Amino acid sequence: MLTTTISDFRKDIKKYFDEVSKNLETLIINRGKDNGIVIMSLAEYNSLLATSHELSSKINEKRLDAAIEKLNNGNSFEKGLIEE
């Protein structure tokens, strides 16, 4: 996670955007006490939305927990992909 002030961000906006997009960094721009802006790459944002959606219902959460438990207990198997 990167942090900067609004003044430094203005001076080097391209550098910060490159760092965020290339390295999937999160940038916090401080704007005073308990106030700030977060900048993240579109890929990171989409990943957070997908995770949020997957955990939004108890049924999905239980299904994911069960799958993780199977993996941890060695009760899983590999399956090849179907090629067309």
PDB file with SEQRES, HELIX, SHEET and CRYST1 records, atoms N, CA, C and O in Angstrom:
SEQRES   1 A   84  MET LEU THR THR THR ILE SER ASP PHE ARG LYS ASP ILE          
SEQRES   2 A   84  LYS LYS TYR PHE ASP GLU VAL SER LYS ASN LEU GLU THR          
SEQRES   3 A   84  LEU ILE ILE ASN ARG GLY LYS ASP ASN GLY ILE VAL ILE          
SEQRES   4 A   84  MET SER LEU ALA GLU TYR ASN SER LEU LEU ALA THR SER          
SEQRES   5 A   84  HIS GLU LEU SER SER LYS ILE ASN GLU LYS ARG LEU ASP          
SEQRES   6 A   84  ALA ALA ILE GLU LYS LEU ASN ASN GLY ASN SER PHE GLU          
SEQRES   7 A   84  LYS GLY LEU ILE GLU GLU                                      
HELIX    1 AA1 ILE A    6  LYS A   11  1                                   6    
HELIX    2 AA2 ILE A   13  ASN A   23  1                                  11    
HELIX    3 AA3 LEU A   42  GLU A   54  1                                  13    
HELIX    4 AA4 LYS A   58  ASN A   72  1                                  15    
SHEET    1 AA1 3 LEU A   2  THR A   5  0                                        
SHEET    2 AA1 3 THR A  26  ASN A  30  1                                        
SHEET    3 AA1 3 GLY A  36  MET A  40 -1                                        
CRYST1    1.000    1.000    1.000  90.00  90.00  90.00 P 1           1          
ATOM      1  N   MET A   1       0.835  -1.162   0.000  1.00  0.00           N  
ATOM      2  CA  MET A   1       0.000   0.000   0.000  1.00  0.00           C  
ATOM      3  C   MET A   1       0.890   1.239   0.000  1.00  0.00           C  
ATOM      4  O   MET A   1       1.829   1.354   0.787  1.00  0.00           O  
ATOM      5  N   LEU A   2       0.570   2.153  -0.896  1.00  0.00           N  
ATOM      6  CA  LEU A   2       1.303   3.401  -0.992  1.00  0.00           C  
ATOM      7  C   LEU A   2       0.493   4.519  -0.354  1.00  0.00           C  
ATOM      8  O   LEU A   2      -0.737   4.492  -0.374  1.00  0.00           O  
ATOM      9  N   THR A   3       1.174   5.486   0.202  1.00  0.00           N  
ATOM     10  CA  THR A   3       0.493   6.668   0.729  1.00  0.00           C  
ATOM     11  C   THR A   3       1.229   7.911   0.250  1.00  0.00           C  
ATOM     12  O   THR A   3       2.446   7.903   0.062  1.00  0.00           O  
ATOM     13  N   THR A   4       0.470   8.969   0.060  1.00  0.00           N  
ATOM     14  CA  THR A   4       1.057  10.229  -0.359  1.00  0.00           C  
ATOM     15  C   THR A   4       0.131  11.378   0.025  1.00  0.00           C  
ATOM     16  O   THR A   4      -0.996  11.171   0.474  1.00  0.00           O  
ATOM     17  N   THR A   5       0.628  12.570  -0.162  1.00  0.00           N  
ATOM     18  CA  THR A   5      -0.201  13.757   0.042  1.00  0.00           C  
ATOM     19  C   THR A   5      -0.759  14.196  -1.306  1.00  0.00           C  
ATOM     20  O   THR A   5      -0.275  13.767  -2.353  1.00  0.00           O  
ATOM     21  N   ILE A   6      -1.758  15.036  -1.277  1.00  0.00           N  
ATOM     22  CA  ILE A   6      -2.341  15.523  -2.524  1.00  0.00           C  
ATOM     23  C   ILE A   6      -1.315  16.316  -3.327  1.00  0.00           C  
ATOM     24  O   ILE A   6      -1.309  16.251  -4.556  1.00  0.00           O  
ATOM     25  N   SER A   7      -0.448  17.063  -2.645  1.00  0.00           N  
ATOM     26  CA  SER A   7       0.584  17.850  -3.340  1.00  0.00           C  
ATOM     27  C   SER A   7       1.569  16.954  -4.080  1.00  0.00           C  
ATOM     28  O   SER A   7       1.870  17.193  -5.250  1.00  0.00           O  
ATOM     29  N   ASP A   8       2.070  15.925  -3.403  1.00  0.00           N  
ATOM     30  CA  ASP A   8       3.000  14.997  -4.056  1.00  0.00           C  
ATOM     31  C   ASP A   8       2.318  14.225  -5.175  1.00  0.00           C  
ATOM     32  O   ASP A   8       2.930  13.952  -6.208  1.00  0.00           O  
ATOM     33  N   PHE A   9       1.060  13.876  -4.975  1.00  0.00           N  
ATOM     34  CA  PHE A   9       0.307  13.168  -6.018  1.00  0.00           C  
ATOM     35  C   PHE A   9       0.213  14.024  -7.279  1.00  0.00           C  
ATOM     36  O   PHE A   9       0.419  13.525  -8.385  1.00  0.00           O  
ATOM     37  N   ARG A  10      -0.092  15.295  -7.118  1.00  0.00           N  
ATOM     38  CA  ARG A  10      -0.191  16.207  -8.274  1.00  0.00           C  
ATOM     39  C   ARG A  10       1.132  16.298  -9.029  1.00  0.00           C  
ATOM     40  O   ARG A  10       1.148  16.350 -10.259  1.00  0.00           O  
ATOM     41  N   LYS A  11       2.233  16.318  -8.293  1.00  0.00           N  
ATOM     42  CA  LYS A  11       3.555  16.454  -8.921  1.00  0.00           C  
ATOM     43  C   LYS A  11       3.912  15.229  -9.760  1.00  0.00           C  
ATOM     44  O   LYS A  11       4.513  15.358 -10.826  1.00  0.00           O  
ATOM     45  N   ASP A  12       3.540  14.033  -9.275  1.00  0.00           N  
ATOM     46  CA  ASP A  12       3.958  12.781  -9.917  1.00  0.00           C  
ATOM     47  C   ASP A  12       2.779  11.875 -10.239  1.00  0.00           C  
ATOM     48  O   ASP A  12       2.856  10.670  -9.999  1.00  0.00           O  
ATOM     49  N   ILE A  13       1.709  12.408 -10.764  1.00  0.00           N  
ATOM     50  CA  ILE A  13       0.498  11.621 -10.981  1.00  0.00           C  
ATOM     51  C   ILE A  13       0.755  10.404 -11.882  1.00  0.00           C  
ATOM     52  O   ILE A  13       0.251   9.315 -11.609  1.00  0.00           O  
ATOM     53  N   LYS A  14       1.534  10.586 -12.947  1.00  0.00           N  
ATOM     54  CA  LYS A  14       1.819   9.464 -13.845  1.00  0.00           C  
ATOM     55  C   LYS A  14       2.565   8.354 -13.115  1.00  0.00           C  
ATOM     56  O   LYS A  14       2.238   7.177 -13.271  1.00  0.00           O  
ATOM     57  N   LYS A  15       3.559   8.722 -12.323  1.00  0.00           N  
ATOM     58  CA  LYS A  15       4.334   7.722 -11.564  1.00  0.00           C  
ATOM     59  C   LYS A  15       3.412   6.915 -10.649  1.00  0.00           C  
ATOM     60  O   LYS A  15       3.514   5.690 -10.586  1.00  0.00           O  
ATOM     61  N   TYR A  16       2.519   7.600  -9.946  1.00  0.00           N  
ATOM     62  CA  TYR A  16       1.613   6.906  -9.042  1.00  0.00           C  
ATOM     63  C   TYR A  16       0.643   6.000  -9.799  1.00  0.00           C  
ATOM     64  O   TYR A  16       0.396   4.868  -9.381  1.00  0.00           O  
ATOM     65  N   PHE A  17       0.099   6.488 -10.898  1.00  0.00           N  
ATOM     66  CA  PHE A  17      -0.812   5.653 -11.688  1.00  0.00           C  
ATOM     67  C   PHE A  17      -0.097   4.426 -12.236  1.00  0.00           C  
ATOM     68  O   PHE A  17      -0.658   3.330 -12.233  1.00  0.00           O  
ATOM     69  N   ASP A  18       1.134   4.599 -12.707  1.00  0.00           N  
ATOM     70  CA  ASP A  18       1.907   3.456 -13.207  1.00  0.00           C  
ATOM     71  C   ASP A  18       2.144   2.435 -12.110  1.00  0.00           C  
ATOM     72  O   ASP A  18       2.002   1.233 -12.336  1.00  0.00           O  
ATOM     73  N   GLU A  19       2.504   2.903 -10.926  1.00  0.00           N  
ATOM     74  CA  GLU A  19       2.764   2.005  -9.794  1.00  0.00           C  
ATOM     75  C   GLU A  19       1.502   1.226  -9.413  1.00  0.00           C  
ATOM     76  O   GLU A  19       1.562   0.024  -9.152  1.00  0.00           O  
ATOM     77  N   VAL A  20       0.378   1.908  -9.386  1.00  0.00           N  
ATOM     78  CA  VAL A  20      -0.897   1.273  -9.035  1.00  0.00           C  
ATOM     79  C   VAL A  20      -1.279   0.224 -10.074  1.00  0.00           C  
ATOM     80  O   VAL A  20      -1.658  -0.892  -9.720  1.00  0.00           O  
ATOM     81  N   SER A  21      -1.181   0.576 -11.347  1.00  0.00           N  
ATOM     82  CA  SER A  21      -1.634  -0.351 -12.385  1.00  0.00           C  
ATOM     83  C   SER A  21      -0.669  -1.506 -12.622  1.00  0.00           C  
ATOM     84  O   SER A  21      -1.114  -2.633 -12.844  1.00  0.00           O  
ATOM     85  N   LYS A  22       0.628  -1.262 -12.582  1.00  0.00           N  
ATOM     86  CA  LYS A  22       1.600  -2.328 -12.872  1.00  0.00           C  
ATOM     87  C   LYS A  22       1.744  -3.309 -11.721  1.00  0.00           C  
ATOM     88  O   LYS A  22       1.909  -4.506 -11.953  1.00  0.00           O  
ATOM     89  N   ASN A  23       1.686  -2.831 -10.494  1.00  0.00           N  
ATOM     90  CA  ASN A  23       1.971  -3.675  -9.330  1.00  0.00           C  
ATOM     91  C   ASN A  23       0.749  -3.981  -8.481  1.00  0.00           C  
ATOM     92  O   ASN A  23       0.873  -4.517  -7.380  1.00  0.00           O  
ATOM     93  N   LEU A  24      -0.426  -3.643  -8.984  1.00  0.00           N  
ATOM     94  CA  LEU A  24      -1.682  -3.851  -8.243  1.00  0.00           C  
ATOM     95  C   LEU A  24      -1.600  -3.258  -6.835  1.00  0.00           C  
ATOM     96  O   LEU A  24      -2.122  -3.822  -5.873  1.00  0.00           O  
ATOM     97  N   GLU A  25      -0.937  -2.114  -6.741  1.00  0.00           N  
ATOM     98  CA  GLU A  25      -0.828  -1.407  -5.468  1.00  0.00           C  
ATOM     99  C   GLU A  25      -2.114  -0.643  -5.195  1.00  0.00           C  
ATOM    100  O   GLU A  25      -2.879  -0.341  -6.111  1.00  0.00           O  
ATOM    101  N   THR A  26      -2.340  -0.339  -3.941  1.00  0.00           N  
ATOM    102  CA  THR A  26      -3.412   0.553  -3.531  1.00  0.00           C  
ATOM    103  C   THR A  26      -2.757   1.842  -3.063  1.00  0.00           C  
ATOM    104  O   THR A  26      -1.804   1.813  -2.284  1.00  0.00           O  
ATOM    105  N   LEU A  27      -3.266   2.969  -3.535  1.00  0.00           N  
ATOM    106  CA  LEU A  27      -2.705   4.263  -3.193  1.00  0.00           C  
ATOM    107  C   LEU A  27      -3.698   5.025  -2.331  1.00  0.00           C  
ATOM    108  O   LEU A  27      -4.867   5.171  -2.691  1.00  0.00           O  
ATOM    109  N   ILE A  28      -3.223   5.509  -1.194  1.00  0.00           N  
ATOM    110  CA  ILE A  28      -4.048   6.344  -0.323  1.00  0.00           C  
ATOM    111  C   ILE A  28      -3.493   7.763  -0.374  1.00  0.00           C  
ATOM    112  O   ILE A  28      -2.318   8.002  -0.094  1.00  0.00           O  
ATOM    113  N   ILE A  29      -4.364   8.690  -0.736  1.00  0.00           N  
ATOM    114  CA  ILE A  29      -3.982  10.101  -0.765  1.00  0.00           C  
ATOM    115  C   ILE A  29      -4.588  10.749   0.470  1.00  0.00           C  
ATOM    116  O   ILE A  29      -5.807  10.872   0.587  1.00  0.00           O  
ATOM    117  N   ASN A  30      -3.723  11.159   1.386  1.00  0.00           N  
ATOM    118  CA  ASN A  30      -4.181  11.788   2.626  1.00  0.00           C  
ATOM    119  C   ASN A  30      -4.684  13.196   2.334  1.00  0.00           C  
ATOM    120  O   ASN A  30      -4.042  13.964   1.617  1.00  0.00           O  
ATOM    121  N   ARG A  31      -5.860  13.526   2.907  1.00  0.00           N  
ATOM    122  CA  ARG A  31      -6.444  14.850   2.704  1.00  0.00           C  
ATOM    123  C   ARG A  31      -6.805  15.492   4.032  1.00  0.00           C  
ATOM    124  O   ARG A  31      -7.753  16.274   4.108  1.00  0.00           O  
ATOM    125  N   GLY A  32      -6.067  15.172   5.066  1.00  0.00           N  
ATOM    126  CA  GLY A  32      -6.346  15.722   6.377  1.00  0.00           C  
ATOM    127  C   GLY A  32      -6.712  14.618   7.344  1.00  0.00           C  
ATOM    128  O   GLY A  32      -6.720  13.442   6.983  1.00  0.00           O  
ATOM    129  N   LYS A  33      -7.013  14.996   8.565  1.00  0.00           N  
ATOM    130  CA  LYS A  33      -7.312  14.021   9.611  1.00  0.00           C  
ATOM    131  C   LYS A  33      -8.535  13.172   9.249  1.00  0.00           C  
ATOM    132  O   LYS A  33      -9.613  13.695   8.965  1.00  0.00           O  
ATOM    133  N   ASP A  34      -8.339  11.855   9.267  1.00  0.00           N  
ATOM    134  CA  ASP A  34      -9.404  10.886   8.980  1.00  0.00           C  
ATOM    135  C   ASP A  34     -10.109  11.144   7.658  1.00  0.00           C  
ATOM    136  O   ASP A  34     -11.305  10.881   7.528  1.00  0.00           O  
ATOM    137  N   ASN A  35      -9.374  11.659   6.675  1.00  0.00           N  
ATOM    138  CA  ASN A  35      -9.961  11.941   5.384  1.00  0.00           C  
ATOM    139  C   ASN A  35      -8.954  11.557   4.310  1.00  0.00           C  
ATOM    140  O   ASN A  35      -7.786  11.938   4.386  1.00  0.00           O  
ATOM    141  N   GLY A  36      -9.392  10.822   3.337  1.00  0.00           N  
ATOM    142  CA  GLY A  36      -8.471  10.421   2.285  1.00  0.00           C  
ATOM    143  C   GLY A  36      -9.201   9.818   1.107  1.00  0.00           C  
ATOM    144  O   GLY A  36     -10.413   9.602   1.143  1.00  0.00           O  
ATOM    145  N   ILE A  37      -8.452   9.555   0.081  1.00  0.00           N  
ATOM    146  CA  ILE A  37      -8.952   8.973  -1.155  1.00  0.00           C  
ATOM    147  C   ILE A  37      -8.140   7.706  -1.428  1.00  0.00           C  
ATOM    148  O   ILE A  37      -6.931   7.676  -1.198  1.00  0.00           O  
ATOM    149  N   VAL A  38      -8.807   6.671  -1.915  1.00  0.00           N  
ATOM    150  CA  VAL A  38      -8.124   5.431  -2.268  1.00  0.00           C  
ATOM    151  C   VAL A  38      -8.179   5.260  -3.783  1.00  0.00           C  
ATOM    152  O   VAL A  38      -9.234   5.408  -4.400  1.00  0.00           O  
ATOM    153  N   ILE A  39      -7.031   4.949  -4.369  1.00  0.00           N  
ATOM    154  CA  ILE A  39      -6.955   4.663  -5.798  1.00  0.00           C  
ATOM    155  C   ILE A  39      -6.422   3.246  -5.941  1.00  0.00           C  
ATOM    156  O   ILE A  39      -5.429   2.873  -5.316  1.00  0.00           O  
ATOM    157  N   MET A  40      -7.105   2.457  -6.784  1.00  0.00           N  
ATOM    158  CA  MET A  40      -6.660   1.090  -7.047  1.00  0.00           C  
ATOM    159  C   MET A  40      -6.883   0.770  -8.518  1.00  0.00           C  
ATOM    160  O   MET A  40      -7.637   1.457  -9.207  1.00  0.00           O  
ATOM    161  N   SER A  41      -6.229  -0.266  -8.984  1.00  0.00           N  
ATOM    162  CA  SER A  41      -6.375  -0.668 -10.382  1.00  0.00           C  
ATOM    163  C   SER A  41      -7.772  -1.246 -10.604  1.00  0.00           C  
ATOM    164  O   SER A  41      -8.430  -1.699  -9.667  1.00  0.00           O  
ATOM    165  N   LEU A  42      -8.203  -1.221 -11.849  1.00  0.00           N  
ATOM    166  CA  LEU A  42      -9.505  -1.790 -12.200  1.00  0.00           C  
ATOM    167  C   LEU A  42      -9.538  -3.287 -11.900  1.00  0.00           C  
ATOM    168  O   LEU A  42     -10.561  -3.804 -11.450  1.00  0.00           O  
ATOM    169  N   ALA A  43      -8.433  -3.985 -12.144  1.00  0.00           N  
ATOM    170  CA  ALA A  43      -8.370  -5.424 -11.857  1.00  0.00           C  
ATOM    171  C   ALA A  43      -8.577  -5.702 -10.373  1.00  0.00           C  
ATOM    172  O   ALA A  43      -9.301  -6.625 -10.003  1.00  0.00           O  
ATOM    173  N   GLU A  44      -7.935  -4.897  -9.521  1.00  0.00           N  
ATOM    174  CA  GLU A  44      -8.083  -5.074  -8.075  1.00  0.00           C  
ATOM    175  C   GLU A  44      -9.515  -4.766  -7.634  1.00  0.00           C  
ATOM    176  O   GLU A  44     -10.081  -5.478  -6.804  1.00  0.00           O  
ATOM    177  N   TYR A  45     -10.089  -3.714  -8.188  1.00  0.00           N  
ATOM    178  CA  TYR A  45     -11.463  -3.336  -7.871  1.00  0.00           C  
ATOM    179  C   TYR A  45     -12.442  -4.452  -8.267  1.00  0.00           C  
ATOM    180  O   TYR A  45     -13.320  -4.819  -7.486  1.00  0.00           O  
ATOM    181  N   ASN A  46     -12.282  -4.980  -9.474  1.00  0.00           N  
ATOM    182  CA  ASN A  46     -13.156  -6.067  -9.931  1.00  0.00           C  
ATOM    183  C   ASN A  46     -13.005  -7.308  -9.063  1.00  0.00           C  
ATOM    184  O   ASN A  46     -13.986  -8.005  -8.802  1.00  0.00           O  
ATOM    185  N   SER A  47     -11.795  -7.588  -8.615  1.00  0.00           N  
ATOM    186  CA  SER A  47     -11.555  -8.722  -7.732  1.00  0.00           C  
ATOM    187  C   SER A  47     -12.280  -8.538  -6.398  1.00  0.00           C  
ATOM    188  O   SER A  47     -12.884  -9.479  -5.883  1.00  0.00           O  
ATOM    189  N   LEU A  48     -12.219  -7.330  -5.841  1.00  0.00           N  
ATOM    190  CA  LEU A  48     -12.933  -7.047  -4.590  1.00  0.00           C  
ATOM    191  C   LEU A  48     -14.442  -7.194  -4.755  1.00  0.00           C  
ATOM    192  O   LEU A  48     -15.115  -7.734  -3.877  1.00  0.00           O  
ATOM    193  N   LEU A  49     -14.973  -6.716  -5.878  1.00  0.00           N  
ATOM    194  CA  LEU A  49     -16.410  -6.858  -6.132  1.00  0.00           C  
ATOM    195  C   LEU A  49     -16.811  -8.329  -6.252  1.00  0.00           C  
ATOM    196  O   LEU A  49     -17.844  -8.742  -5.725  1.00  0.00           O  
ATOM    197  N   ALA A  50     -15.989  -9.113  -6.947  1.00  0.00           N  
ATOM    198  CA  ALA A  50     -16.296 -10.537  -7.106  1.00  0.00           C  
ATOM    199  C   ALA A  50     -16.273 -11.251  -5.757  1.00  0.00           C  
ATOM    200  O   ALA A  50     -17.153 -12.062  -5.468  1.00  0.00           O  
ATOM    201  N   THR A  51     -15.274 -10.954  -4.935  1.00  0.00           N  
ATOM    202  CA  THR A  51     -15.194 -11.559  -3.607  1.00  0.00           C  
ATOM    203  C   THR A  51     -16.385 -11.155  -2.756  1.00  0.00           C  
ATOM    204  O   THR A  51     -16.971 -11.984  -2.060  1.00  0.00           O  
ATOM    205  N   SER A  52     -16.736  -9.899  -2.814  1.00  0.00           N  
ATOM    206  CA  SER A  52     -17.890  -9.404  -2.063  1.00  0.00           C  
ATOM    207  C   SER A  52     -19.172 -10.124  -2.490  1.00  0.00           C  
ATOM    208  O   SER A  52     -20.001 -10.494  -1.658  1.00  0.00           O  
ATOM    209  N   HIS A  53     -19.314 -10.312  -3.796  1.00  0.00           N  
ATOM    210  CA  HIS A  53     -20.500 -11.012  -4.304  1.00  0.00           C  
ATOM    211  C   HIS A  53     -20.526 -12.469  -3.832  1.00  0.00           C  
ATOM    212  O   HIS A  53     -21.565 -12.976  -3.410  1.00  0.00           O  
ATOM    213  N   GLU A  54     -19.384 -13.128  -3.908  1.00  0.00           N  
ATOM    214  CA  GLU A  54     -19.316 -14.536  -3.494  1.00  0.00           C  
ATOM    215  C   GLU A  54     -19.637 -14.721  -2.017  1.00  0.00           C  
ATOM    216  O   GLU A  54     -20.191 -15.747  -1.623  1.00  0.00           O  
ATOM    217  N   LEU A  55     -19.294 -13.738  -1.208  1.00  0.00           N  
ATOM    218  CA  LEU A  55     -19.543 -13.849   0.233  1.00  0.00           C  
ATOM    219  C   LEU A  55     -20.834 -13.144   0.664  1.00  0.00           C  
ATOM    220  O   LEU A  55     -21.103 -13.018   1.859  1.00  0.00           O  
ATOM    221  N   SER A  56     -21.621 -12.691  -0.293  1.00  0.00           N  
ATOM    222  CA  SER A  56     -22.819 -11.908   0.040  1.00  0.00           C  
ATOM    223  C   SER A  56     -23.979 -12.757   0.560  1.00  0.00           C  
ATOM    224  O   SER A  56     -24.893 -12.231   1.196  1.00  0.00           O  
ATOM    225  N   SER A  57     -23.950 -14.045   0.298  1.00  0.00           N  
ATOM    226  CA  SER A  57     -25.023 -14.893   0.819  1.00  0.00           C  
ATOM    227  C   SER A  57     -24.423 -15.995   1.685  1.00  0.00           C  
ATOM    228  O   SER A  57     -23.306 -16.456   1.446  1.00  0.00           O  
ATOM    229  N   LYS A  58     -25.175 -16.401   2.678  1.00  0.00           N  
ATOM    230  CA  LYS A  58     -24.707 -17.469   3.580  1.00  0.00           C  
ATOM    231  C   LYS A  58     -24.523 -18.782   2.830  1.00  0.00           C  
ATOM    232  O   LYS A  58     -23.631 -19.561   3.165  1.00  0.00           O  
ATOM    233  N   ILE A  59     -25.343 -19.035   1.831  1.00  0.00           N  
ATOM    234  CA  ILE A  59     -25.242 -20.286   1.069  1.00  0.00           C  
ATOM    235  C   ILE A  59     -23.907 -20.341   0.328  1.00  0.00           C  
ATOM    236  O   ILE A  59     -23.205 -21.351   0.382  1.00  0.00           O  
ATOM    237  N   ASN A  60     -23.559 -19.251  -0.367  1.00  0.00           N  
ATOM    238  CA  ASN A  60     -22.265 -19.205  -1.065  1.00  0.00           C  
ATOM    239  C   ASN A  60     -21.111 -19.319  -0.088  1.00  0.00           C  
ATOM    240  O   ASN A  60     -20.140 -20.028  -0.352  1.00  0.00           O  
ATOM    241  N   GLU A  61     -21.207 -18.628   1.035  1.00  0.00           N  
ATOM    242  CA  GLU A  61     -20.140 -18.657   2.027  1.00  0.00           C  
ATOM    243  C   GLU A  61     -19.941 -20.079   2.563  1.00  0.00           C  
ATOM    244  O   GLU A  61     -18.804 -20.528   2.709  1.00  0.00           O  
ATOM    245  N   LYS A  62     -21.023 -20.783   2.854  1.00  0.00           N  
ATOM    246  CA  LYS A  62     -20.925 -22.161   3.351  1.00  0.00           C  
ATOM    247  C   LYS A  62     -20.342 -23.089   2.289  1.00  0.00           C  
ATOM    248  O   LYS A  62     -19.536 -23.965   2.601  1.00  0.00           O  
ATOM    249  N   ARG A  63     -20.754 -22.894   1.023  1.00  0.00           N  
ATOM    250  CA  ARG A  63     -20.236 -23.728  -0.058  1.00  0.00           C  
ATOM    251  C   ARG A  63     -18.728 -23.522  -0.233  1.00  0.00           C  
ATOM    252  O   ARG A  63     -17.987 -24.487  -0.419  1.00  0.00           O  
ATOM    253  N   LEU A  64     -18.275 -22.269  -0.173  1.00  0.00           N  
ATOM    254  CA  LEU A  64     -16.845 -21.988  -0.284  1.00  0.00           C  
ATOM    255  C   LEU A  64     -16.066 -22.550   0.901  1.00  0.00           C  
ATOM    256  O   LEU A  64     -14.981 -23.103   0.724  1.00  0.00           O  
ATOM    257  N   ASP A  65     -16.611 -22.412   2.100  1.00  0.00           N  
ATOM    258  CA  ASP A  65     -15.958 -22.969   3.289  1.00  0.00           C  
ATOM    259  C   ASP A  65     -15.845 -24.487   3.199  1.00  0.00           C  
ATOM    260  O   ASP A  65     -14.829 -25.061   3.591  1.00  0.00           O  
ATOM    261  N   ALA A  66     -16.889 -25.140   2.681  1.00  0.00           N  
ATOM    262  CA  ALA A  66     -16.863 -26.597   2.529  1.00  0.00           C  
ATOM    263  C   ALA A  66     -15.796 -27.010   1.513  1.00  0.00           C  
ATOM    264  O   ALA A  66     -15.094 -28.000   1.717  1.00  0.00           O  
ATOM    265  N   ALA A  67     -15.674 -26.263   0.434  1.00  0.00           N  
ATOM    266  CA  ALA A  67     -14.662 -26.578  -0.577  1.00  0.00           C  
ATOM    267  C   ALA A  67     -13.260 -26.411  -0.006  1.00  0.00           C  
ATOM    268  O   ALA A  67     -12.384 -27.236  -0.268  1.00  0.00           O  
ATOM    269  N   ILE A  68     -13.040 -25.366   0.762  1.00  0.00           N  
ATOM    270  CA  ILE A  68     -11.730 -25.140   1.384  1.00  0.00           C  
ATOM    271  C   ILE A  68     -11.416 -26.256   2.368  1.00  0.00           C  
ATOM    272  O   ILE A  68     -10.282 -26.732   2.434  1.00  0.00           O  
ATOM    273  N   GLU A  69     -12.407 -26.668   3.124  1.00  0.00           N  
ATOM    274  CA  GLU A  69     -12.206 -27.764   4.087  1.00  0.00           C  
ATOM    275  C   GLU A  69     -11.848 -29.062   3.370  1.00  0.00           C  
ATOM    276  O   GLU A  69     -10.976 -29.799   3.831  1.00  0.00           O  
ATOM    277  N   LYS A  70     -12.509 -29.353   2.246  1.00  0.00           N  
ATOM    278  CA  LYS A  70     -12.175 -30.542   1.463  1.00  0.00           C  
ATOM    279  C   LYS A  70     -10.729 -30.504   0.994  1.00  0.00           C  
ATOM    280  O   LYS A  70     -10.016 -31.505   1.067  1.00  0.00           O  
ATOM    281  N   LEU A  71     -10.299 -29.335   0.510  1.00  0.00           N  
ATOM    282  CA  LEU A  71      -8.914 -29.196   0.051  1.00  0.00           C  
ATOM    283  C   LEU A  71      -7.937 -29.404   1.195  1.00  0.00           C  
ATOM    284  O   LEU A  71      -6.935 -30.103   1.043  1.00  0.00           O  
ATOM    285  N   ASN A  72      -8.223 -28.803   2.327  1.00  0.00           N  
ATOM    286  CA  ASN A  72      -7.332 -28.922   3.487  1.00  0.00           C  
ATOM    287  C   ASN A  72      -7.261 -30.342   4.025  1.00  0.00           C  
ATOM    288  O   ASN A  72      -6.226 -30.745   4.556  1.00  0.00           O  
ATOM    289  N   ASN A  73      -8.335 -31.106   3.900  1.00  0.00           N  
ATOM    290  CA  ASN A  73      -8.370 -32.486   4.404  1.00  0.00           C  
ATOM    291  C   ASN A  73      -7.909 -33.503   3.371  1.00  0.00           C  
ATOM    292  O   ASN A  73      -7.876 -34.701   3.650  1.00  0.00           O  
ATOM    293  N   GLY A  74      -7.555 -33.036   2.183  1.00  0.00           N  
ATOM    294  CA  GLY A  74      -7.100 -33.956   1.136  1.00  0.00           C  
ATOM    295  C   GLY A  74      -8.228 -34.721   0.480  1.00  0.00           C  
ATOM    296  O   GLY A  74      -7.978 -35.751  -0.145  1.00  0.00           O  
ATOM    297  N   ASN A  75      -9.447 -34.263   0.597  1.00  0.00           N  
ATOM    298  CA  ASN A  75     -10.603 -34.932   0.008  1.00  0.00           C  
ATOM    299  C   ASN A  75     -10.988 -34.322  -1.337  1.00  0.00           C  
ATOM    300  O   ASN A  75     -12.171 -34.159  -1.637  1.00  0.00           O  
ATOM    301  N   SER A  76      -9.991 -33.990  -2.136  1.00  0.00           N  
ATOM    302  CA  SER A  76     -10.266 -33.404  -3.443  1.00  0.00           C  
ATOM    303  C   SER A  76      -9.523 -34.187  -4.507  1.00  0.00           C  
ATOM    304  O   SER A  76      -8.667 -35.014  -4.195  1.00  0.00           O  
ATOM    305  N   PHE A  77      -9.846 -33.929  -5.748  1.00  0.00           N  
ATOM    306  CA  PHE A  77      -9.179 -34.603  -6.850  1.00  0.00           C  
ATOM    307  C   PHE A  77      -9.053 -33.637  -8.014  1.00  0.00           C  
ATOM    308  O   PHE A  77      -9.807 -32.671  -8.129  1.00  0.00           O  
ATOM    309  N   GLU A  78      -8.091 -33.918  -8.870  1.00  0.00           N  
ATOM    310  CA  GLU A  78      -7.891 -33.101 -10.063  1.00  0.00           C  
ATOM    311  C   GLU A  78      -8.787 -33.607 -11.168  1.00  0.00           C  
ATOM    312  O   GLU A  78      -9.044 -34.805 -11.290  1.00  0.00           O  
ATOM    313  N   LYS A  79      -9.253 -32.680 -11.963  1.00  0.00           N  
ATOM    314  CA  LYS A  79     -10.082 -33.025 -13.092  1.00  0.00           C  
ATOM    315  C   LYS A  79      -9.612 -32.203 -14.271  1.00  0.00           C  
ATOM    316  O   LYS A  79      -9.469 -30.986 -14.163  1.00  0.00           O  
ATOM    317  N   GLY A  80      -9.371 -32.854 -15.394  1.00  0.00           N  
ATOM    318  CA  GLY A  80      -8.895 -32.151 -16.574  1.00  0.00           C  
ATOM    319  C   GLY A  80      -9.980 -31.295 -17.207  1.00  0.00           C  
ATOM    320  O   GLY A  80     -11.173 -31.523 -17.007  1.00  0.00           O  
ATOM    321  N   LEU A  81      -9.547 -30.320 -17.963  1.00  0.00           N  
ATOM    322  CA  LEU A  81     -10.482 -29.456 -18.667  1.00  0.00           C  
ATOM    323  C   LEU A  81     -10.947 -30.126 -19.950  1.00  0.00           C  
ATOM    324  O   LEU A  81     -10.191 -30.861 -20.584  1.00  0.00           O  
ATOM    325  N   ILE A  82     -12.160 -29.877 -20.318  1.00  0.00           N  
ATOM    326  CA  ILE A  82     -12.698 -30.412 -21.576  1.00  0.00           C  
ATOM    327  C   ILE A  82     -12.260 -29.476 -22.698  1.00  0.00           C  
ATOM    328  O   ILE A  82     -12.534 -28.276 -22.668  1.00  0.00           O  
ATOM    329  N   GLU A  83     -11.591 -30.032 -23.666  1.00  0.00           N  
ATOM    330  CA  GLU A  83     -11.166 -29.227 -24.814  1.00  0.00           C  
ATOM    331  C   GLU A  83     -12.083 -29.513 -25.978  1.00  0.00           C  
ATOM    332  O   GLU A  83     -12.404 -30.664 -26.275  1.00  0.00           O  
ATOM    333  N   GLU A  84     -12.500 -28.443 -26.634  1.00  0.00           N  
ATOM    334  CA  GLU A  84     -13.413 -28.627 -27.782  1.00  0.00           C  
ATOM    335  C   GLU A  84     -12.643 -28.607 -29.078  1.00  0.00           C  
ATOM    336  O   GLU A  84     -13.234 -28.745 -30.149  1.00  0.00           O  
TER     337      GLU A  84                                                      
END                                                                             
